[in-house]
Amino acid sequence: MKRYLIFVAVGPALGGFVLLMVTTYQSGYWIETNADEIAKLFKVFVVSLQYSYLFGFLPALMICAIDDILFHVRRIGPSLRMLLVGIIAFCLAALNYASHGADYGVLQFVLYGLVGFIPATISSWLVYKFVDEPLPVPPPAQSATESR
């Protein structure tokens, strides 16, 4: 249960921030920027945070379910699990966001893919650091000769 809480708490906020950074970069906002413009950017982030949670709640739960499934596969270690969860989130976010709008290209695909990759990977790392417990190892089976 803690795994899902971490993904829901961290994922939408971080994803909303990365999405805001991507859209401001693509609009040319960072060409001439000063401290007041950066303050406006953070104000927009705080104001739009409720919408990030509204629209990021279910995707965070879906990515967390994938992380949970991969956790129960014994051959997949934590670093590989984080990478796989990040790659899956990258593909889903890129396909969801990058095909919309006037421009379409590799740069947009990568930037919008990072909107999914960064929150999923960081959430998976936080789960590994603070929640994961080792899976129980079944006791070794006794042979028929040892039980006599």
N, C-alpha and C positions, 0 to 999 in steps of 0.2 A: 504494500500500500504506500509505503514511503517513496518508492520509486516513482509512482504516478504523481504524487504530490510535488516532488522535485521537478519533474518534467512540466507539469502544469504551472508551477510557480515561476520557473526560470525561462522556459521555452518561449511563451508568447511575448514576454517583455523584451527578451534579447532579440527575438525574431522581428518584432516591431521596430526596434532600434536599428537593426541592420537594414531592414526594408526602407526605413527613412533615410539612412545614409546612402543607399543605392539610388533611390529616386532623386535625392538632392545632387548626387554626383552626375547622374544622367541629365539633369536639367541645367547643368553648368553653374550651379550655386557656388562651388568651391573655387571659382576663378579669381574673384576678388572678395575675400572674406576677411572680416575683422571681428573683434570680440563681441560687438553687438549682434552681429549676424549669427555667431555661434550661440549666444544666449537665446536668440529667437528660435534656433534649431532645437535646443533643449526644451524650450517652452512648448513647442509644437509636439515634441515627444511626450511630455507629461500630459498634455491635453488629449493626445490620441492614444494614450496607454489603455484606456478602457476599451477602445475598439480593437487594440492588439489582443487583449484577452478574450474579447467576444469572438473574434474570428480565428484566434490561434489556439483556443481551448481544445477543440476536437482533433486538429492535426497533431497537437502535442500528445494527446492520449494515444493516437494511432501509432506514432513513432515510439512512444513508450511501450506499447504492446509488442512491437517488433524487438525492442531492446530486451524486454522480459523473455520473449521466446528464445532469443539468442543467448541469454544468460543460462538457460537450462540445457543448452547444447554443450556437453562437457569438453569437446575438442576446441571450442572457440574461447580463446583467452580474452581478458578485458580490453587489451589494446586493439585486437582485431574486431571485437564487438563494437567498440567506439567507432572504428573506421567504417565498418559495415553499416551501422546505424546512420552515420554521417553521409555516406554515399547514397543510401536509400532516400534520406531526407533531401539531399542535394537534387537528385533526379526528380522527386515529386514537386519540390518548390520550383525548380527550373521549368518543368513542363507546365506548371500551373500559372506562373507569372510571366515567363519570357515570351510566350506566344501572343500576348496582348500588347497593343500599342502600335504606333506607327513604325518604329524601328524594330528590326529583328536581326540578330547576328550572334556570333560566338561570345562577344563581350557581354551582351545582355543575358545570354544563357548562363554564363559563369557567375555574373553578379547576382542574378536572381537565385541561382543555385546555392550561393553562399548564404542566402537568407534562410535556407533550410539546414545547410550543413553546420553552420556555426552554433546555433542553439541546440541542435540535436547532439552534436559531439560534446559540447560543454555540459549539457544535462547528463549525458551518459557517463562522462568523467566524474561528475559530482555524485552520481549514484554509486559508481565504483569506489570512490573515496570514502563515502559516508554511510552507505546502506548495504552494499553487497556482503553477503555472508557466504562462506564456502558451502557448496552443495554437500549434503550428507553422502558419505561413501558407504555403500552396503557392506556388511561384514563378509569376509571371505567364506565361500561355500566349503563345508566340510565334506571330505570324501567319504565313501562308504566304509573304508577300512579304518578311518580315524574315529568314527562314531561308535565302534564296538568296544 
